[in-house]
Amino acid sequence: MSTLILGGGVTGLAAAWHLHRRGEAVEVWEAGASVGGWMKTLPWEGGHFETGPQGVLWQKGTAVDRLFSAIGLPFRSPGTGARWVGKGGRLVPVPASPPALMFSPLMSVGAKLRMALEPFISVRDPEPEEGLSAFITRRLGKGVATELLPAMVAGILAAPPEILSVDAIPKLKQWEATGSLVNGIRKSGVSHMVVPEGGMGQLPIRLASKLPAVRTGLRAERLVRLADGRWRVSGGGEAREADRVVLALPAFEAAALLGPVAPQSAGALAAIPYTSVDLWHSRHTPLPALKDSFGFLIHPPEGRGYLGSLVPSWMDPQSAPEDLMQLRSFIGGAFGKPVDLDQWEGVSARLKHWIPSLSEASAVRHERAERAIPRPELGHRGRVKAALEGLPGGVDWLSNARFGPGVRDILEGLEAWN
Ligand SMILES: Cc1cc2nc3c(=O)[nH]c(=O)nc-3n(C[C@H](O)[C@H](O)[C@H](O)COP(=O)(O)OP(=O)(O)OC[C@H]3O[C@@H](n4cnc5c(N)ncnc54)[C@H](O)[C@@H]3O)c2cc1C
């Protein structure tokens, strides 16, 4: 069986690696000049910055652990750093354990008491699909849904939970299926954020190095079914025939290719919205409280388009020169972007509002992540189902919009797919 994989992001490369490992002939086409998609580590004077993920959730004996071990990818874990939620005009620490949350000012007393009842809430069938806010309200109460959830979700999907499906975070239904979220989390154990040595971009580079045929700068433009049932893909003046084609592409890119051959799938995929976000990377004099922390997220109504800032130099000390602390601030997303946040001056003013002692930045970089994050709104499950059911034989679609937003979700999804 020969397979042509379109898309050389982490999804396409990890899928190709699974197929290659079991002896299948596989080739990858990547439209960009280098592999990785959003997962790229780019050089920045004396260090580097990440264009997309800045860490991956790792746990012994999971799909991430198995892949990293099999490809010999060295990685480091920064441990558990402090984190905060910006609320009521100040940064409130996020407690490290659920019992500590009971004493935290992060939520009202009523919200905490209701949250404690979660293990006694009955499990609901997966159908019909619930909204994310409705799911959290049902299991943990309205207090958690309105006082804590928005910042957490903004940090993952840059969108408000009221418009999202519970499938936006697939772990939630998996945990509930064990009897309760508390039980599910306890059973699945604790994951740690880890970063490959040299940055996240090393993961796709290492995967590509294990594959026989990865072509970069080659964009698939047309997909045609041949009389014998095989597929012909063409683009960039080249053509390839294969038994199977795997579209490891964002839904809107897959929709464009599938339009002429699978209109139902194409329509369903085109209806999956994506969120854009602005990323500001900045370097500052290290602040004792911040430099060894994960960072902070701002409660969305208060942030007014400023979603929060993480500290990549804590996650990955190689990212910044030793005497500097590197921040990455997230702007906009599905919340919209006020005009004052178009320029660094506006972003810097917001940062200083939350951390008054922060020094002026000695270096700043702006990156726009256009249509970078799938937005699984309510109805997502039906769209994914229609897309998969409408695929012709010999064509498949793999994506974070199918498996879940994080690299961990993708790698777990690929193990099950494989
Ligand atoms: C700003 C940001 C921060 C994130 N932070 C985290 C994090 O901390 N932890 C975490 O786990 N996840 C994080 N994520 C999510 C994670 O990065 C993504 O889920 C993952 O990288 C998606 O990989 P992919 O291969 O599915 O898609 P992509 O990275 O989009 O790759 C798709 C590839 O297909 C190529 N392509 C498109 N069209 C064609 C075509 N016609 N022919 C050939 N090739 C084509 C593109 O050039 C691209 O390289 C973050 C994402 C973003 C954007």
The ligand as a Tripos MOL2 file, in Angstrom:
@<TRIPOS>MOLECULE
LIG
   53    58     1     0     0
SMALL
NO_CHARGES

@<TRIPOS>ATOM
      1 C1          0.1690   30.0330   18.7570 C.3       1 LIG1
      2 C2         -0.0650   28.5650   19.0540 C.ar      1 LIG1
      3 C3          0.3070   28.0520   20.2950 C.ar      1 LIG1
      4 C4          0.1070   26.7030   20.5680 C.ar      1 LIG1
      5 N1          0.5280   26.2000   21.7740 N.ar      1 LIG1
      6 C5          0.4390   24.8760   22.0270 C.ar      1 LIG1
      7 C6          1.0390   24.3000   23.1750 C.ar      1 LIG1
      8 O1          1.6880   24.9960   23.9670 O.2       1 LIG1
      9 N2          0.9150   22.9680   23.3600 N.ar      1 LIG1
     10 C7          0.2660   22.1440   22.4710 C.ar      1 LIG1
     11 O2          0.1890   20.9380   22.6820 O.2       1 LIG1
     12 N3         -0.2790   22.6570   21.3320 N.ar      1 LIG1
     13 C8         -0.2070   23.9840   21.0880 C.ar      1 LIG1
     14 N4         -0.7000   24.4980   19.9150 N.ar      1 LIG1
     15 C9         -1.4080   23.6150   18.9860 C.3       1 LIG1
     16 C10        -0.4450   22.8130   18.0720 C.3       1 LIG1
     17 O3          0.5920   23.6290   17.6810 O.3       1 LIG1
     18 C11        -1.1900   22.3240   16.8460 C.3       1 LIG1
     19 O4         -2.2810   21.5090   17.2680 O.3       1 LIG1
     20 C12        -0.3330   21.5060   15.8800 C.3       1 LIG1
     21 O5          0.9220   22.1010   15.6620 O.3       1 LIG1
     22 C13        -1.0920   21.3310   14.5760 C.3       1 LIG1
     23 O6         -0.3180   20.5660   13.6980 O.3       1 LIG1
     24 P1         -0.8840   20.1010   12.2810 P.3       1 LIG1
     25 O7          0.1750   19.3220   11.6260 O.co2     1 LIG1
     26 O8         -2.1980   19.4240   12.4810 O.co2     1 LIG1
     27 O9         -1.2440   21.4330   11.5040 O.3       1 LIG1
     28 P2         -0.2810   22.5680   10.9000 P.3       1 LIG1
     29 O10         0.7970   22.8960   11.8590 O.co2     1 LIG1
     30 O11        -1.2010   23.6490   10.4590 O.co2     1 LIG1
     31 O12         0.3780   21.8580    9.6470 O.3       1 LIG1
     32 C14        -0.2770   21.7170    8.4130 C.3       1 LIG1
     33 C15         0.7760   21.7910    7.3220 C.3       1 LIG1
     34 O13         0.1440   21.5810    6.0630 O.3       1 LIG1
     35 C16         0.8000   22.4090    5.1050 C.3       1 LIG1
     36 N5         -0.1230   22.5800    3.9650 N.ar      1 LIG1
     37 C17        -1.2480   23.3370    3.9030 C.ar      1 LIG1
     38 N6         -1.8290   23.1760    2.6930 N.ar      1 LIG1
     39 C18        -1.0800   22.2920    2.0000 C.ar      1 LIG1
     40 C19        -1.1940   21.7080    0.6940 C.ar      1 LIG1
     41 N7         -2.2060   21.9950   -0.1280 N.pl3     1 LIG1
     42 N8         -0.2130   20.8330    0.2990 N.ar      1 LIG1
     43 C20         0.8200   20.5100    1.1240 C.ar      1 LIG1
     44 N9          0.9620   21.0350    2.3620 N.ar      1 LIG1
     45 C21         0.0170   21.9150    2.8020 C.ar      1 LIG1
     46 C22         1.0680   23.6930    5.8670 C.3       1 LIG1
     47 O14         2.0990   24.4400    5.2410 O.3       1 LIG1
     48 C23         1.4760   23.1500    7.2350 C.3       1 LIG1
     49 O15         2.8670   22.9670    7.3370 O.3       1 LIG1
     50 C24        -0.4990   25.8550   19.6130 C.ar      1 LIG1
     51 C25        -0.8640   26.3660   18.3500 C.ar      1 LIG1
     52 C26        -0.6400   27.7130   18.0700 C.ar      1 LIG1
     53 C27        -1.0040   28.2440   16.7070 C.3       1 LIG1
@<TRIPOS>BOND
     1     1     2 1
     2     2     3 ar
     3     2    52 ar
     4     3     4 ar
     5     4     5 ar
     6     4    50 ar
     7     5     6 ar
     8     6     7 ar
     9     6    13 1
    10     7     8 2
    11     7     9 ar
    12     9    10 ar
    13    10    11 2
    14    10    12 ar
    15    12    13 ar
    16    13    14 ar
    17    14    15 1
    18    14    50 ar
    19    15    16 1
    20    16    17 1
    21    16    18 1
    22    18    19 1
    23    18    20 1
    24    20    21 1
    25    20    22 1
    26    22    23 1
    27    23    24 1
    28    24    25 2
    29    24    26 1
    30    24    27 1
    31    27    28 1
    32    28    29 2
    33    28    30 1
    34    28    31 1
    35    31    32 1
    36    32    33 1
    37    33    34 1
    38    33    48 1
    39    34    35 1
    40    35    36 1
    41    35    46 1
    42    36    37 ar
    43    36    45 ar
    44    37    38 ar
    45    38    39 ar
    46    39    40 ar
    47    39    45 ar
    48    40    41 1
    49    40    42 ar
    50    42    43 ar
    51    43    44 ar
    52    44    45 ar
    53    46    47 1
    54    46    48 1
    55    48    49 1
    56    50    51 ar
    57    51    52 ar
    58    52    53 1
@<TRIPOS>SUBSTRUCTURE
     1 LIG1         1 GROUP 0 **** ****
